[in-house]
Amino acid sequence: MDLNQIRTFIEVVRTGSFSAAARVLGLPRSTISARINALEDYLDTRLFKRTTRVVTLTVDGKQLYESTAVSIDALVASEEKVGRGAGGFKGTLRISVPAEYPQHQFALSLLDFIGKHPEVTIEVQVTNRITGLVEENIDIALRVGMPDRESIVIRRLGDFSAVLVASPDYLRASSVPLRAETLSGHWLNGYFAEDDPSGKSSLKLLTLGGAKARIKTNSLELLRQVCLSGGGIAYLPLPICENDLAEGKLVTLDIGGPKQSQLHTLYMAFPSHKDMLPAVRALAEHFVKTLE
């Protein structure tokens, strides 16, 4: 029995499709199909029920998966462990991060990990959509606010602040007093998560004092540029605007009360500990050290 065919079979089971398995293994879809066909010919049985949209296990396929998955996982883990000293982990890791998460620190963290493991490729999906980790073959998802419990494993990484900011030019030009009860008279701008109809994103649309936002966008960078150009007030994550604050291009607004700033929590989610490859576990531990 060909171990590559077995490993390919297990990946198809876990990802739910030939195409997803091809992405994980870094192989053409035709190779995945050929390996499965060859394994079925060798065993003289059908392992999958195939439709145009999904593949599901037959009774024989389920028995094969249950009897081989643990052993193959152990073999893959041993292979990666032995090869680690000669250059680190190998393979492709798929990460999902929200658009509202400050990306400078995240980019530095990724570069640090890649520097230690040059044969690893990291695919980063930037989306506010509540991603199905298993369905979309996501190894690790970072989320602002508590992720869906279907993620199975959730770890809190840390907090970051969002502060109310404006440019000195805007404040000089405005004749409206800057107080919590008068914010409705100011030019307010807000963030919304376009791909998050459930409203689970924790950086909500700015509607202080009952006023509507003048500019609404799912781009924090656009909000930053609007504020830098004298276009009003917005909440911005501190990591995104801290250089602008230090240089005096933006200032934090002292309006008093709880509306002055917001605290947001970053979580890390992954499907389960059971099937986590060593490279994924290493990246998760790396995020704990560099993003907390």
C-alpha positions as CSV (number, residue, x, y, z in Angstrom):
1,M,0.0,0.0,0.0
2,D,1.4,3.4,-1.0
3,L,1.7,5.7,2.0
4,N,1.4,8.8,-0.2
5,Q,-1.9,7.6,-1.4
6,I,-3.1,7.0,2.2
7,R,-1.9,10.4,3.2
8,T,-3.8,12.0,0.3
9,F,-6.9,10.0,1.1
10,I,-6.8,11.3,4.7
11,E,-6.4,14.9,3.6
12,V,-9.4,14.6,1.2
13,V,-11.4,13.3,4.2
14,R,-10.4,16.2,6.4
15,T,-10.7,19.0,3.9
16,G,-13.9,17.6,2.3
17,S,-12.8,18.0,-1.3
18,F,-10.1,17.1,-3.8
19,S,-9.3,20.8,-4.5
20,A,-8.8,21.6,-0.8
21,A,-6.6,18.6,-0.4
22,A,-4.5,19.7,-3.4
23,R,-4.0,23.1,-1.8
24,V,-2.9,21.6,1.5
25,L,-0.5,19.1,-0.1
26,G,0.8,21.6,-2.7
27,L,-0.2,19.2,-5.6
28,P,-2.3,19.5,-8.7
29,R,-5.8,18.3,-8.3
30,S,-5.2,15.8,-11.0
31,T,-2.5,14.1,-8.9
32,I,-5.0,13.9,-5.9
33,S,-7.6,12.3,-8.1
34,A,-5.0,9.9,-9.6
35,R,-3.8,8.8,-6.1
36,I,-7.3,8.2,-4.9
37,N,-8.2,6.2,-8.0
38,A,-5.1,4.1,-7.6
39,L,-5.8,3.4,-4.0
40,E,-9.4,2.4,-4.8
41,D,-8.1,0.1,-7.5
42,Y,-5.5,-1.5,-5.1
43,L,-8.2,-2.1,-2.4
44,D,-10.8,-3.0,-5.0
45,T,-13.5,-0.8,-3.4
46,R,-14.9,2.6,-3.5
47,L,-13.8,5.0,-0.8
48,F,-15.9,8.0,-1.6
49,K,-19.3,8.9,-2.9
50,R,-18.7,11.7,-5.3
51,T,-21.0,14.5,-6.4
52,T,-20.2,17.7,-8.3
53,R,-20.1,19.6,-5.0
54,V,-19.0,17.3,-2.2
55,V,-17.3,14.0,-1.4
56,T,-18.5,11.7,1.4
57,L,-17.0,8.5,2.8
58,T,-18.4,5.1,1.9
59,V,-18.5,2.4,4.7
60,D,-15.2,1.0,3.5
61,G,-13.7,4.5,3.3
62,K,-14.8,5.3,6.9
63,Q,-13.1,2.0,8.1
64,L,-9.9,2.9,6.2
65,Y,-9.8,6.4,7.7
66,E,-10.4,5.2,11.3
67,S,-7.7,2.5,11.0
68,T,-5.0,4.7,9.4
69,A,-5.4,8.3,10.4
70,V,-3.6,8.2,13.7
71,S,-0.7,6.2,12.4
72,I,-0.2,8.5,9.4
73,D,-0.4,11.6,11.7
74,A,2.3,10.1,13.9
75,L,4.4,9.3,10.8
76,V,4.1,12.9,9.4
77,A,4.9,14.3,12.9
78,S,8.0,12.2,13.1
79,E,9.1,13.2,9.6
80,E,8.7,16.9,10.5
81,K,10.5,16.5,13.8
82,V,13.5,14.7,12.3
83,G,13.8,17.3,9.5
84,R,13.4,20.3,11.8
85,G,17.0,20.5,12.7
86,A,18.0,20.9,9.0
87,G,15.9,24.0,8.3
88,G,12.7,23.9,10.3
89,F,9.2,23.0,9.3
90,K,7.9,22.6,5.8
91,G,4.6,23.0,4.0
92,T,1.8,25.5,3.6
93,L,-0.1,27.0,6.6
94,R,-3.4,28.9,6.0
95,I,-4.2,31.8,8.4
96,S,-7.3,33.9,8.6
97,V,-7.1,37.5,10.0
98,P,-9.8,40.2,10.3
99,A,-9.5,43.4,8.3
100,E,-9.8,45.5,11.4
101,Y,-6.8,43.9,13.1
102,P,-3.7,46.1,13.2
103,Q,-1.4,44.4,10.7
104,H,2.0,45.9,11.4
105,Q,2.8,43.7,14.4
106,F,1.2,40.7,12.7
107,A,3.5,41.2,9.7
108,L,6.5,41.3,11.9
109,S,5.4,38.1,13.6
110,L,5.0,36.3,10.3
111,L,8.4,37.5,9.0
112,D,10.0,36.3,12.2
113,F,8.5,32.8,11.8
114,I,9.4,32.5,8.2
115,G,12.9,33.6,9.0
116,K,13.2,30.6,11.3
117,H,11.4,28.2,9.0
118,P,12.2,29.3,5.4
119,E,10.6,26.2,3.8
120,V,7.2,27.2,5.2
121,T,4.7,29.0,3.1
122,I,1.9,31.0,4.8
123,E,-1.3,31.9,3.1
124,V,-3.1,34.8,4.8
125,Q,-6.8,35.3,4.2
126,V,-7.9,38.8,5.3
127,T,-11.7,38.8,5.9
128,N,-14.3,39.8,8.4
129,R,-16.4,36.8,7.4
130,I,-17.0,34.3,10.1
131,T,-14.9,31.6,8.4
132,G,-15.7,27.9,8.7
133,L,-12.2,26.7,9.7
134,V,-12.7,23.1,8.7
135,E,-14.7,23.8,5.6
136,E,-12.1,26.3,4.3
137,N,-9.1,24.4,5.6
138,I,-7.9,27.3,7.9
139,D,-5.2,26.2,10.3
140,I,-5.4,29.3,12.6
141,A,-7.9,32.2,12.7
142,L,-7.3,35.4,14.5
143,R,-10.4,37.2,15.5
144,V,-11.3,40.5,17.2
145,G,-14.0,39.6,19.7
146,M,-14.9,36.1,20.8
147,P,-15.0,33.7,17.8
148,D,-17.8,31.2,17.2
149,R,-17.7,28.3,19.5
150,E,-17.7,26.0,16.5
151,S,-14.0,26.9,16.3
152,I,-13.6,24.3,19.1
153,V,-10.3,25.6,20.5
154,I,-10.1,29.3,21.4
155,R,-7.2,31.1,23.1
156,R,-7.1,34.8,24.2
157,L,-4.0,36.5,22.9
158,G,-4.4,40.0,24.4
159,D,-6.1,43.4,24.2
160,F,-5.6,46.5,22.1
161,S,-7.3,49.9,22.4
162,A,-9.2,52.0,19.9
163,V,-9.1,55.7,20.6
164,L,-11.2,58.6,19.4
165,V,-9.0,60.8,17.1
166,A,-9.1,63.8,14.9
167,S,-6.6,66.1,13.2
168,P,-5.5,69.4,14.7
169,D,-6.8,71.1,11.4
170,Y,-10.3,69.7,11.9
171,L,-10.4,70.8,15.5
172,R,-9.3,74.3,14.7
173,A,-11.9,74.7,12.0
174,S,-14.8,73.3,14.0
175,S,-16.9,75.7,16.1
176,V,-18.8,72.9,17.9
177,P,-17.6,72.2,21.5
178,L,-15.9,68.9,22.0
179,R,-17.9,67.1,24.6
180,A,-19.7,63.8,24.7
181,E,-23.1,65.4,24.5
182,T,-22.2,67.5,21.5
183,L,-20.5,64.9,19.4
184,S,-23.6,64.7,17.2
185,G,-22.7,68.1,15.9
186,H,-19.3,66.9,14.7
187,W,-18.3,65.1,11.5
188,L,-18.3,61.5,12.6
189,N,-16.9,58.6,10.6
190,G,-17.4,54.9,11.2
191,Y,-16.2,51.4,10.6
192,F,-18.4,48.5,9.6
193,A,-17.7,44.9,8.9
194,E,-19.2,44.4,5.4
195,D,-18.7,40.6,5.5
196,D,-20.1,40.4,9.1
197,P,-23.9,40.5,8.8
198,S,-24.2,38.8,12.2
199,G,-22.6,41.9,13.9
200,K,-20.1,39.8,15.8
201,S,-17.2,42.1,14.9
202,S,-16.3,44.2,18.0
203,L,-15.3,47.4,16.2
204,K,-18.8,48.7,15.6
205,L,-20.1,51.6,13.5
206,L,-19.5,54.9,15.2
207,T,-22.9,56.4,16.2
208,L,-22.0,58.4,19.2
209,G,-24.6,60.8,20.6
210,G,-27.3,59.3,18.3
211,A,-25.6,60.8,15.2
212,K,-25.2,59.0,12.0
213,A,-21.7,58.5,10.5
214,R,-20.9,60.8,7.6
215,I,-18.5,58.3,6.0
216,K,-18.9,54.6,6.6
217,T,-16.3,52.1,5.5
218,N,-14.9,48.7,6.1
219,S,-11.3,50.0,5.7
220,L,-9.5,51.3,8.7
221,E,-6.8,52.7,6.5
222,L,-9.4,54.9,4.7
223,L,-10.7,56.1,8.1
224,R,-7.2,57.0,9.0
225,Q,-6.6,59.0,5.8
226,V,-10.0,60.8,6.2
227,C,-9.0,61.9,9.7
228,L,-5.5,62.9,8.6
229,S,-7.1,65.0,5.9
230,G,-9.2,67.0,8.4
231,G,-12.4,65.0,7.6
232,G,-13.7,64.6,11.1
233,I,-13.6,62.1,14.0
234,A,-13.3,58.3,14.2
235,Y,-12.3,55.5,16.4
236,L,-9.0,54.0,15.3
237,P,-7.0,51.1,16.8
238,L,-4.0,52.6,18.6
239,P,-1.4,50.4,16.8
240,I,-2.7,51.9,13.5
241,C,-2.5,55.6,14.5
242,E,0.2,55.7,17.2
243,N,2.9,57.1,14.8
244,D,0.4,59.8,13.7
245,L,-0.3,60.7,17.3
246,A,3.4,60.8,18.1
247,E,4.1,63.2,15.2
248,G,1.1,65.4,16.0
249,K,-0.8,64.6,12.8
250,L,-3.7,63.3,14.9
251,V,-4.7,63.9,18.5
252,T,-6.8,61.8,20.9
253,L,-10.0,63.5,22.0
254,D,-10.7,64.1,25.7
255,I,-14.5,64.0,25.8
256,G,-14.7,62.3,29.2
257,G,-16.7,59.1,30.0
258,P,-16.5,55.6,28.5
259,K,-16.9,56.8,24.9
260,Q,-13.4,58.2,24.8
261,S,-11.8,54.8,24.1
262,Q,-12.6,51.2,23.4
263,L,-10.8,48.1,24.5
264,H,-10.8,45.1,22.1
265,T,-9.6,41.5,22.6
266,L,-7.7,39.4,20.1
267,Y,-8.4,35.7,20.1
268,M,-6.8,32.8,18.3
269,A,-9.0,29.9,17.1
270,F,-8.2,26.6,15.4
271,P,-10.2,23.5,14.7
272,S,-8.8,21.1,17.3
273,H,-5.6,20.0,19.1
274,K,-6.1,16.4,18.0
275,D,-5.3,16.8,14.3
276,M,-2.9,19.8,14.7
277,L,0.3,19.3,12.8
278,P,3.6,20.3,14.5
279,A,4.1,23.2,12.2
280,V,0.7,24.6,13.0
281,R,1.3,24.1,16.7
282,A,4.7,25.9,16.4
283,L,3.0,28.9,14.7
284,A,0.3,29.1,17.3
285,E,3.0,29.1,20.0
286,H,4.8,31.8,18.1
287,F,1.7,34.0,17.9
288,V,1.3,33.6,21.7
289,K,4.8,34.9,22.2
290,T,4.7,37.7,19.6
291,L,1.1,39.0,19.6
292,E,0.2,38.8,23.3
